[in-house]
Amino acid sequence: MTSTQVLPSTAPCINGRRLRRTLDELATFGDTGDGGVSRPAFSDKDIEARQYLAAVSSDAGLQPHVDEAGNLIVRRPDADPDRPTLLMGSHLDSVIGGGRLDGAYGVVAALEALRVLADDKPPMRYEPVAVAFANEEGALFPQPFWGAMALAGTLTDAERATDRDGRSIRQPLREAGGDLDAVDCAAWSPDEIAGYLEVHIEQGPVLEAAGVPIGVVNAIAGRTVLDIEIRGRQGHAGTTPMPLRRDAIATAARAVLAIEAVSAERRLCEVSTVGVLSAAPNVTNVIAGDVRLTAEIRDSSTPRLRAAEQAIRADLRTIADTTGTVIEIDVPMRSEPTPTDAGLRRSIELASDQLGHEHIGMYSGAGHDAQIVARLAPIGMIFVPSRDGISHAPDEDTAWEHLEAGAEVLLRAALLQ
């Protein structure tokens, strides 16, 4: 996608007060009382947030619709079905104990841009549509990017999706307005979509350190998630001699350090993290017989991601042999490093210049729905600064002027297509 337009000074602008009000009201769904939000996908609070945003859209004269995968899709009332779509959006779900802006800001900004475009009706090559993707985070149902993958036609084994307790996604998806039996119908064809734009908080310290309000993302990191089960032998903590133990927790400790060392010491990938760990029976005076943990690795290079994964597998084989335990690894998700579209990057840069916002090019270490949509259409991403680089935490915050600037750049970039 390319553009060389220069829009007049009378070009439509977002309504900042309305944008802020919608963001503030949305943050009440899953409010944790400390500035944060817990709104995992397909939870009651997530469904309530979707219903709220659908009502806001309807009240504005827009047409909200929930597709078979649970994505909330909003169109103008006079949408032209024959024109390719310019999709804008992000996700509404959060991690447990997360912040109020991650994802939600991008959805609200997209909805505000769509409201302006519906009211002003400027001439556009493409039909603007807003989307709130379902289950980007995978906090409750560990199938991240669920909605984006469904739209891109890359969702597989949907009927096997469960939460960590084995509960099927079927009923929660139905309560959100989706349909597991028809989830394949949520897929779009490439000729339906001309491009995708997403504005998002950076979730890191780069923009704030540079004193720059707008980041133009040039690539999104790839990510590999590994579900790991360690099976030892449960026993009495007081009577089992140390040399005879097959302690799953002690083995897990070694595994965690080995996974950390893949990035921190061996530099095989940019980052490596163990974010989930549960032990059974989880009793003080019992040697654990089973531990389950989830690790992830990220990098901007596919070969480096593959090398880091192979190193982890080799290390865990060695640890299993040394400890007499059994370690099994499953990979529920791989997302490839994804470049953004050069034409959309230029549009974002031009929009920023026209609005008087300084900008820099940058890499995204976090994964986003955009990288899934990239398998279907060109993508562009806009970042705004995160205070102290904090995200996925209650202290997640961004200065209001930067949130407003990001939404303005989103709208202007859409108009430039």
N, C-alpha and C positions, 0 to 999 in steps of 0.2 A: 504494500500500500504506500502511495506517495502523495505528497501535497506540496504545493508552492504558494497557496493562497495567503494573502494578507487581509485579515478581516477588518472591517471598519471599527472605529472606536465605539460605535453604537451596537456592537455585537452583543447578543444576550449574555447576561451574567447570572450567577447563582444567587439565591436568596440566603444570605449568611445566617440570618436569624432563624429561618425555617430549618436550615441544615443543622444548626446547633440544637434546636428544640428536639428534632427527631433523634439525634444522637443521644441526648440526655434521657429521653423517654425510653429509648431502646435499652439503655444501660440498667433500667430497673428490672428487666427480666433476667433473673439469676444474680441479682445484686448480692454480694457477700458481706456488705456492711463495712468494708475497709477500702472501698474504692474499686474493688475488683468485681469480676463476674465469673460465675460457674454456669455455663450454658452448653453442656455437651450435646452433640447432635442427637435428635430424636428423643431427648428428654422432655419432660413437661414444660420446662422453661424455654427450651428451644422452640417447641411448637407454639407456645404463647407468643414468643417474639415474632415468629413467622406470621401468625394471625394478626398481630399488631401492625406489622409492615404492610400486609395485604390490605388491611383496613385503611391505613394512611394512603395507600395507592388508590384504592377505590374512591375515597373521599376527594382525592385530587383529580378525579375523572379518568384515571388510568385503568388498565385492565390487567389485574393480577391473575396468575394461573399457576397451579402446582402440577409439575409433570410427574411421570410414573416413578422417577427416582427421588422425588421429594424436593427438587429444585423449585424455588419460587421465581417465576419469570413474569416480568411486567412490561406491557406494551402500551404505546399510545392508542387512544380510542380509534384513531383513523389510520392505524398502521397499514402500510402497503405490503400485502403478503407476497407480492411478486419481486420485491427488491431484496437483495442480500442484506443480512443483518449486521449492524455494528453493535456487538455485545459489550456491555460494561457491567462490572460488578465485582463480587468477592464472596465471602461466606459469612454466615451469622453465628455459627457455633463457636464455642471457645474451649480451651483446655480447662481442667479443674483448677479453680483459683487463679484464673487468668485475668487479663485486662479488658477494658471496655471498648478498646479501639481496634484491636487485631481483627481484621476481616470486616467487622461491623461498619467501620468508617468507610471502607470501599463500597459496601452495599448502599449505605445512606447517601454517599456522594454520587453514586450512579443514579439512584432514584431521584435525587435533587436535579441532576443534569437532565434526566428524562422529563421531569416536570417542566423545566424551563423550555425544553425543545417541543413539548406538547403545547405549551401556552403560546410560544412565539412563532412556531411553525416556520423556521428558517428553511431555505432550500438545502437539501442534503442528498448526496449520492446514495447513501445507505440508510436503512431503517434502524433507528436507535432502539435498543432493548436493554432493560436492566435485569440482572440475575443475582439471586442469592443462592449460591451453591450449597448443597447439603453435605454435611459431614466432611469438611476439609481436614479437620484436626484428627479425627479418629479417637477421641478421648473416651467415649463410651463404647462405641462399636469400632474396633481397631481395623477399619478399612478406610484409611484416609483418602481424600480426594474422590470419595464415592460419587458425588453428584457430578463433578467435572468429568470423571471417567465415563459415567453413563451418557452424558451429553456428547462426549467425543467418540462414543462407540467402542471404548476400550475396557469396559467393566466386564470382568469374567467371574464365574462361579458365584454370582450374586445370591443364589439360593442357599449358599453355604455360609453367608455372613452371619456372625453371632457376636454377642458381647463377650467379655472375658469370663463370664459365668456360663457361657454356652447358650444363652437365650437368643433365639432367632430374631433377625431384624424385621421379620414379616409384619408383626403387629405394630411395633413403633412406626414403621414406615407407613402403614395404612393410616395410623392416627395423624400422621403429618400430611396426608393427602396423596401418598404414593401408592404404588401397586407392584409388589415384588414379581408377580406372575407376568406383568407387562413391562418390566423395567427396560427391556431392549428397545421399546418404543420411544424412550427418552432420547435416543441417539439422533443427532443432526447429521445431515449430509454436508460435504464440503461446499456445495453450491448454495447452501442456505446462509452461510456466514462469511462475511468479508474480512472480519477482524475482531479482535478482543482487546479492550483497554481495562486496566485495573489500577486503581490508586490505593496505596497501602502505606501504613507506617513502616519505617525502615526496619525496626526491631533490632537495631544495632547503633553504634556510636559515631559512624562516619560523617553523616551530614551535620550533626551538632558540632562535632570537632572542627569541621571545615567552615562552620557559620553560613551554610548554604541551605536555602529552604526547599529546593527541589532536586531529587535524584532521578536521573534517566537510566533505567536499568538496562544493561546491555546483555546480561545472561543470568540465569537462575541455576543454582547448584543442583546437582543430582543427589539422590538420596536412596540408600538401601536400608531397609528395616529387617532385623533378624530376631525372630522369636526363638529363644533358647531354653531348653529344659535340661536340668541336671538331676539325674537320679542316683542317689547314694543308698545308704542303708540306715533306716531309722533305728535308734537305740537309746539306751539309758545313759544320761549325761554323767551319772556318778559311777557307774560300774563298768563302762566300756573303756579299756585302755586306749590311749592315744594312737599307738601303732596299728590298732585293729579297727579304727574308725574309717567309715566312708561318709564323711560329713559333707552334705550337699551345700550347706552355707559356706563352709571354709573353701570348698571348691569354687563356689560362686564368687567369693572375694578375689580369688586368683583370676577368674575369668574377667571380672570387672576391670582389674588393673591391666590385664593383657589388652583388653579392648581400648582402654584409655591410652596405652602406650603406642598403639598403632598410629595415632596422630601426634600425641604429645612428644614422643621420643623418636619414633621411627619415621615420622613425617610422610607416611604413605597416603594420607588423605588430609583434608583440611581440618575436620573435627570428627570425633567419635564419642558417643555418649551412651551410657546405660541409664535409662529414665524410669524403668519399671522393674521391680524386683519383689517377688512374693515367695515365702517359704512355707512348707508344711512339715509337721503340724503347727509350727510357730508357737511352741511352748518352751518355757525357760529351761526345764530340766529334761528336754528330749533333744537328741541329736537329729537334726533335720534330715529327712529322707528324700525330699524333693524341693527343688527351687526352680522357679520360672522367672526369666528376665527377658526384657526387650532392649535391644541395642540398635543404634542407628549410626550410619556413617554418611558424611556429605563431602562433596568435592565438585569442582567445575569440570573435571576431566573424567570421562567414562573409563579409560584404562586405569587411572589411579583408584577409582571406586572398586573396580574388579580386583585390583592387586590388594587393596586393603581387606576386602572380603575374604580373599583366599588366605591372607595372612592370619586373619581371625580364625578361620576354620582350622588351619594348621596348628595354631597355638592351642585351641580348645581340644584338639585331638591329643596333643602332648599332655595337657593338663588332665584329661580323662585317664590316659594311660598311667600317669604318675599317681593319681589319687584313687584309682580303682572304681571310678564312677562311670556312668554312661551320660554322654552329652549329645543331645540331638538338636539340630538347627533347622528351622524353617524360615523361608524368606517370603513374607506375605506381600511385600511391596518393593518394587524398584522403580524409581523415576530417573530418567536420564537428564544430564545437564542440558539446559535449553537456552539457546540464544534468542533474544527478542528480534523483532522485525526491524530492519534498517529504516524502512519508510515510516513506520510508526514512531521510531525513536526521533527521526527528524521532525515529525509533527509535534511531538512533545517538546522538543527543543524550541521549535518555532513558537508554539503556544506560550512557553515560558518567557521567551524574548518579548513577544507582543504584550504580555502582561507585566513585564518588568521584573521577573523573578530570576535571580541567578540560579544556575543549575550546573551539575556535574554528572558525568557518566559513572556508573558504579555496578558492582556485582552483587547479587542477592544470595546470601548464605542460607536464607530460609526458603522453604518450598512454598509454592503458591499454586492456586487453581490454574493460573495462566500457563504454567508449563505443561499441564495436561491438555488444555485447549489448543496449545501449539501443535498438537498432532493433527488438528483439524483446520486451523486457520492461523494467519499471522497474529502475533501478540505484541502488545506494548505495555510497559509498567512504569508507574510514577511512584516515587517514594517521597515521603515527608519525614522530617527528623523525629526521632524518639528521644525524649528527655533521659539523659544519662545512659542511653542505649538499652533501656529496660523494656522487656516485653515478656509475655506469658507469666505475668505477675501483677498483683493489685496496683503496684506503683507505675505501671505502664501509663505514659501520658505524652501528649504532644501539645505545644503551644497553639492556641486557637488560631492565630494568624497563619500558622503553617497548615493547619487543617483546611482553612478557608482557601489558602493559595493552591493546595493540591486539588481541591474540588474545582476551582476555576480553571486550572490547567487541564483537568480531565474534560470539562465541557468544551474548552477552546480546541483541544486536540480532536475531539469528536466533530466539531464544526469544520475543522480543516480537512476532513476526509472527503 
